[in-house]
Amino acid sequence: MVGIKVLNNPMWGYVRNNENSHKFSISRTKFFDFGLLLQNQTLALIVNLQQEENGEQSVLVQILPHQAEYLPPGLNLKITLNPNTADSISQEVSARQIDNLIQLEFTEESNQEFKVEVSYQDTVFTQEFICEKKVMKADRKH
């Protein structure tokens, strides 16, 4: 069994499925908002995971609006592989005027860390993960 260990804030659940995430065996969702900056609009961070035959995990990270039709233009999703190391690699995508989701997909080895950052203007929501070969579980990071 494969999974993702959440390194901070363990409140995870489920959200609607979309056409891009159907090939993934594990999917978890966390709801968050940027408060008054986005008029308390709730967003969904979705992490999808699939074990590959070579032992690596394919990870698809998505941001969707929870109750609105579109994401706020300028909302950014950034993934950093191996954060806090000299080998860190980042990729980023931004929501446009009528995007109803933004996503990034990557492949990672077991026991490798990755960091998800969702930002809007000067506010950043951060979640850190470790790809594991077991059921997804959450740990608080203080």
C-alpha positions as CSV (number, residue, x, y, z in Angstrom):
1,M,0.0,0.0,0.0
2,V,1.3,3.5,-0.8
3,G,0.5,6.7,0.9
4,I,1.4,10.2,1.9
5,K,2.5,11.3,5.3
6,V,1.2,14.8,6.0
7,L,3.7,16.8,8.1
8,N,1.4,19.5,9.3
9,N,-2.3,20.1,10.0
10,P,-4.0,16.7,9.6
11,M,-7.6,17.7,8.9
12,W,-8.2,15.8,5.6
13,G,-11.3,14.6,3.9
14,Y,-12.8,14.0,0.4
15,V,-14.2,16.2,-2.4
16,R,-15.8,15.7,-5.8
17,N,-13.9,13.6,-8.2
18,N,-12.7,15.1,-11.5
19,E,-11.7,13.6,-14.8
20,N,-7.9,14.1,-14.1
21,S,-7.8,12.2,-10.8
22,H,-9.6,9.0,-11.7
23,K,-6.4,7.0,-12.4
24,F,-5.1,7.6,-8.9
25,S,-5.7,5.0,-6.2
26,I,-5.5,7.4,-3.2
27,S,-7.0,10.8,-3.0
28,R,-7.3,13.2,0.0
29,T,-8.7,16.7,0.3
30,K,-8.1,19.6,2.6
31,F,-10.3,22.7,2.7
32,F,-8.8,26.1,3.4
33,D,-9.4,29.8,2.7
34,F,-7.5,33.1,2.7
35,G,-10.1,34.8,5.0
36,L,-11.3,38.2,4.0
37,L,-8.7,38.4,1.2
38,L,-11.0,36.2,-0.9
39,Q,-14.3,37.0,0.9
40,N,-13.9,33.7,2.8
41,Q,-14.1,31.7,-0.4
42,T,-13.2,28.1,0.4
43,L,-10.6,26.2,-1.7
44,A,-9.9,22.5,-1.9
45,L,-6.3,21.2,-1.9
46,I,-6.5,17.7,-3.4
47,V,-3.5,15.3,-3.3
48,N,-3.9,12.2,-5.5
49,L,-1.4,9.3,-5.4
50,Q,-0.7,6.2,-7.5
51,Q,2.0,3.6,-7.0
52,E,4.0,3.0,-10.2
53,E,5.5,-0.3,-11.3
54,N,9.0,1.0,-10.8
55,G,8.3,1.7,-7.1
56,E,7.9,5.5,-7.5
57,Q,4.7,7.3,-6.8
58,S,2.9,9.6,-9.2
59,V,1.4,12.5,-7.4
60,L,-1.2,14.9,-8.8
61,V,-1.8,18.1,-6.7
62,Q,-4.9,20.1,-7.5
63,I,-6.6,23.3,-6.3
64,L,-10.3,23.6,-6.9
65,P,-12.9,26.1,-5.7
66,H,-15.2,24.5,-3.2
67,Q,-18.4,26.4,-3.7
68,A,-17.5,28.9,-6.5
69,E,-17.4,28.2,-10.2
70,Y,-13.9,29.6,-10.8
71,L,-10.6,30.1,-8.9
72,P,-9.5,33.6,-8.2
73,P,-7.3,34.9,-11.0
74,G,-3.7,35.1,-9.8
75,L,-4.0,32.2,-7.3
76,N,-0.7,30.3,-7.5
77,L,0.2,26.6,-6.8
78,K,3.8,25.8,-6.3
79,I,5.3,22.4,-5.6
80,T,8.9,22.0,-4.3
81,L,10.5,18.6,-4.3
82,N,13.1,17.9,-1.7
83,P,12.5,21.2,0.1
84,N,15.2,22.6,2.4
85,T,18.0,20.8,0.5
86,A,20.4,21.8,-2.2
87,D,18.6,19.4,-4.6
88,S,15.2,21.2,-4.3
89,I,13.3,21.6,-7.5
90,S,10.1,23.7,-7.9
91,Q,7.3,24.0,-10.4
92,E,4.5,26.6,-10.4
93,V,1.2,27.3,-12.1
94,S,-1.2,30.3,-11.8
95,A,-5.0,30.5,-12.2
96,R,-6.3,32.5,-15.1
97,Q,-9.6,34.4,-15.4
98,I,-11.9,31.4,-15.9
99,D,-9.9,28.4,-14.5
100,N,-12.0,26.0,-12.4
101,L,-8.8,24.1,-11.3
102,I,-5.1,24.3,-11.4
103,Q,-2.8,21.3,-11.0
104,L,0.7,20.0,-11.1
105,E,1.8,16.3,-11.5
106,F,5.1,14.8,-10.7
107,T,6.7,11.4,-9.9
108,E,8.6,11.0,-6.6
109,E,10.6,8.2,-4.9
110,S,9.4,6.7,-1.6
111,N,10.4,8.7,1.6
112,Q,11.0,11.9,-0.4
113,E,9.5,15.1,0.9
114,F,7.6,17.7,-1.1
115,K,6.0,21.0,-0.2
116,V,2.8,22.5,-1.5
117,E,2.3,26.2,-1.4
118,V,-0.9,28.0,-2.5
119,S,-0.5,31.7,-2.6
120,Y,-2.7,34.7,-3.4
121,Q,-1.2,38.2,-3.2
122,D,1.0,38.2,-0.1
123,T,-0.7,35.3,1.7
124,V,0.6,31.7,1.5
125,F,-0.9,28.4,2.6
126,T,1.8,25.7,3.0
127,Q,1.5,21.9,3.5
128,E,4.4,19.5,3.6
129,F,4.3,15.8,2.7
130,I,6.4,12.6,2.5
131,C,5.6,9.9,0.0
132,E,5.4,6.6,1.8
133,K,4.7,3.0,1.0
134,K,1.7,2.7,3.4
135,V,-1.7,4.2,4.0
136,M,-1.9,8.0,4.1
137,K,-1.7,9.3,7.6
138,A,-1.4,12.8,9.1
139,D,1.0,14.1,11.7
140,R,0.9,17.6,13.3
141,K,3.9,19.8,12.8
142,H,4.3,22.3,15.6
